[in-house]
Amino acid sequence: MSDNGQQEKLKAIPAMDIILNSDWVKSWLESLGRIRVKRIINQELSLTRQKILHDDEFIFSFDSFKDSCLSSFAYSLSPSLQRVINAAGVIIHTNLGRSLIAHEAIKSMSEIASSYSNLEYDLKAGSRGQRNSHIEDLLCALTGAESALVVNNNAGAVLLALSALAKNFDVIVSRGELVEIGGSFRIPDIMQLSGANLIETGTTNRTHLFDYERAITENTRMLLKVHPSNFRIEGFTTAPERKELAKLAHEKNLIFMEDAGSGLILNPEIINLPANCGEISIKSCLEQGADLVTFSGDKILGGPQIGGIVGKKKLIDSLKKYPLARALRVDKVTLAGFESTMRLYSRGLYDEIPTLKMLRLSPEVLKSRADLLAEKLSQKINADIHVIEIEDAAGGGSCPEIKLSGYGVAIKHKNFSAGYIQKLLRGLEIPILCGARDDEIVLHVRTLQEGDDEIIIKSLEGVINV
């Protein structure tokens, strides 16, 4: 198309002032605000201009433009972050917000969020206090550590420890533990950002104690062991025991630090995981000689997102004083939720913590739940519905090779493919995410929460019975 032709098409697009004064726009100004409405219109105008300039067949239609704007206005009314139903069977689902927070913790978070608090005020002394004091004793009691500190997440915990204790010094890591945490965020990247020098040792599948010994120089400050999140290396493998690494580090006057990742507080068997699940409790890490252990709060621990650091008091004190600690500190609401979660652990109320409760569910309980859901669905929708044995997962990089025996409800419709039904369910006011196999959707009951069954039944009745 000639430049003149394009210009004529562009002239057909109404000016912003004219659009803003249109009756169909005025009703949205109050609900969305003028700035938001104008931004959306600008985006639609920009898209229209691009189509005119790059598609000779495109003809501007004001009605189509209006419909696009109205659709965008309506979409903008809904919060971007919204509740979804997890029927996919992954308990600590990273894409769905990881661990659910205990009701008692939510109550504490709400109370602290809506009122003033003694976040950094010592009520006994009547003077300034420390926010970390609210959780330090609890963490020490549960892990056996001398001291403890929490920051915003585990990557932040590792970054703080490396920056404060090993900047410009060498940190030795096995090549088999140079993992990518997620979102292309890798241990070497954190190491570089901290200012510590990464010294790789051993090979991907076999690293011996002598590999660490040979790598130690006068500039070495730390031996770092990293939790192999999301994967396991099996077969012809070797890695030194923690006790061996701890002994070597202490003989050489070095720090032995472990990134334990998942935040396991209890012995695995208590939460229905085998002893060889690949996870080790924070307490065990310390007992076997680690000077510092870092971990996540929103994985197996089952609390809000934090990065925990426990270990020797002298080292933790150094971290508390380091300037980066302030940049990574935890807000009052998160701190309240984490403290409340730790108190549930202290009282042994494990089933009050949703992540632990879901891990501890027996196959018998899951079968009963699946049978009841299948029965209710059969009364409401016209489809092939049956209960099946399935495998669930802990998720969040925890126990990647361990499958949890469970049950689910499989639904097959004669007219709709499983993929099509999944797409419809994702588009609901309360989206439902589920599995699929053999062209049938699968609802994993392990990850369903109270009230989810009723929503699923009503949603499927509207989606399938058409």
Disulfide bonds with the S-S distance in Angstrom:
none
